[in-house]
Amino acid sequence: MVPAASHSHNHGHSHDHAHSHGHDHSHAHVHDAASPHPAQDAPWSILRMTAAGRLSAAAAVCAALWVVVWLAMR
């Protein structure tokens, strides 16, 4: 069995935000591949719908689009 390689390093810099130069200093909200954004609960998801639910949702969208076409042709 081969031991896993350990990559441990320390960044010796600090961000001191105690100084004030008359401007707003902010950091971007960034995530890399090692720490992705956590999954969030969706109030609804098309992936969790049943086949009948998907078909009825598609029929409703199709009907709404046909209403838009019918109103535009009037």
GUZAPA-498014 format. One record per residue (C-alpha): z, x, y. Coordinates in nm, 2 decimals. Example, Ala and Ser with C-alpha at 12.3 -4.5 7.8 and 13.67 -1.06 7.14 Angstrom:
# residues 2
NODE      c3      c1      c2
NODE    0.78    1.23   -0.45
NODE    0.71    1.37   -0.11
# end
This chain:
# residues 74
NODE      c3      c1      c2
NODE    0.00    0.00    0.00
NODE   -0.10    0.13    0.34
NODE    0.15    0.09    0.62
NODE    0.03   -0.10    0.93
NODE   -0.05    0.11    1.23
NODE    0.21    0.06    1.51
NODE    0.09    0.07    1.87
NODE    0.38    0.08    2.10
NODE    0.35    0.18    2.45
NODE    0.53    0.12    2.78
NODE    0.38    0.06    3.12
NODE    0.60    0.23    3.37
NODE    0.50    0.03    3.68
NODE    0.68   -0.25    3.85
NODE    0.57   -0.53    4.09
NODE    0.81   -0.54    4.38
NODE    0.75   -0.86    4.58
NODE    1.04   -0.80    4.82
NODE    0.82   -0.66    5.09
NODE    0.65   -0.89    5.34
NODE    0.33   -0.80    5.53
NODE    0.25   -1.15    5.66
NODE    0.02   -1.24    5.37
NODE    0.06   -1.44    5.05
NODE    0.04   -1.22    4.74
NODE   -0.02   -1.40    4.41
NODE   -0.13   -1.29    4.06
NODE   -0.40   -1.48    3.87
NODE   -0.30   -1.67    3.56
NODE   -0.45   -1.46    3.29
NODE   -0.42   -1.46    2.91
NODE   -0.58   -1.21    2.68
NODE   -0.68   -1.25    2.31
NODE   -0.34   -1.12    2.20
NODE   -0.15   -1.39    2.38
NODE   -0.38   -1.70    2.41
NODE   -0.28   -2.01    2.60
NODE   -0.07   -2.24    2.38
NODE   -0.23   -2.55    2.25
NODE   -0.14   -2.87    2.45
NODE   -0.11   -3.22    2.31
NODE   -0.40   -3.44    2.41
NODE   -0.33   -3.80    2.48
NODE   -0.64   -3.88    2.27
NODE   -0.89   -3.68    2.08
NODE   -1.23   -3.78    1.94
NODE   -1.16   -3.54    1.65
NODE   -0.86   -3.76    1.55
NODE   -1.05   -4.09    1.57
NODE   -1.16   -4.27    1.25
NODE   -1.53   -4.31    1.18
NODE   -1.51   -4.67    1.29
NODE   -1.34   -4.57    1.61
NODE   -1.61   -4.32    1.68
NODE   -1.89   -4.56    1.61
NODE   -1.73   -4.83    1.84
NODE   -1.67   -4.57    2.11
NODE   -2.04   -4.46    2.09
NODE   -2.15   -4.83    2.10
NODE   -1.94   -4.89    2.41
NODE   -2.08   -4.58    2.59
NODE   -2.44   -4.68    2.49
NODE   -2.38   -5.04    2.62
NODE   -2.24   -4.90    2.94
NODE   -2.54   -4.68    2.99
NODE   -2.78   -4.97    2.92
NODE   -2.60   -5.17    3.19
NODE   -2.65   -4.88    3.43
NODE   -3.03   -4.88    3.34
NODE   -3.05   -5.26    3.37
NODE   -2.88   -5.25    3.72
NODE   -3.11   -4.97    3.83
NODE   -3.42   -5.16    3.72
NODE   -3.33   -5.48    3.91
# end
